[in-house]
Amino acid sequence: MILSHRRKIIIMPAENSIYMISYYKNWYRRCSMTEVHMFSCNNPDWFKSSEKIMVVISQLCKSYKVQHCCVTIILGGEKLLLKRMQLPSKKYAAAFSAMEWDEIVNDNGKKLFDVAYIGPAADGMNHDWMAAVYPYDLIMAFCTAFRQEENIVDIIDTLPSLLSRFYNDLSGTLYCQTETGTHICVYDQGILNAYQWCDGIPKEFLRWIENNEKKDMLYRPLMKMKEKWILPCIQKDCQKKLSNYHWQYPAAFFLPLL
């Protein structure tokens, strides 16, 4: 089977479940046979242990016949660490080498990381970079489990990065609620500045919901910009796809990858 015409899978692990998109692309690079699934996990701490990850991914592959697929993994949550840094070089190799010595990579076990160039720093002399760090053993557990079912993990991405491609020119603090916690992302004109996972729902967000009687907004992404709460604007291309697929959150966040 030609690699470009394999079945493609996108997954995003969460506390109690795995959100999954399954699709194909035809000769014209258009998506076809798109399906959305939510795979429930019996153990709420399943993705904090490499052994449990192996078991759960094996179950997922068998349940949805995930074999000979190209897999994209979207990472978020408390294990994901993001760090923005300034370096004198804009070369990837130099930034990667500098990150190898950073304390967040070398503390508390082996980590897997990557760096992305943002642009020239405000001081006019350095360059801004963003580093993403995740426990090595957990990522390898995902990759090994999929590989055992004859799949290929070809992309590992982060939820904060994906959100910046789903929404248009984010500026402020974006809150994305789940059943167990909240992804908190800080952006400046579409560029990610910081990321944090919060167990539960932040008090200021709940206070705004209660004061404005907006309970229907509880599990919708909201942006706080200069003390004002707004619905973030979706990118035009993603809005068009959303109109076609009618996906709900968080599955809709996968649209930039299709």
Summary of the structure (lengths in Angstrom):
residues: 258
radius of gyration: 18.9
end to end distance: 20.2
largest distance: 56.3
contacts: 767
relative contact order: 0.14
helix: 32%
strand: 38%
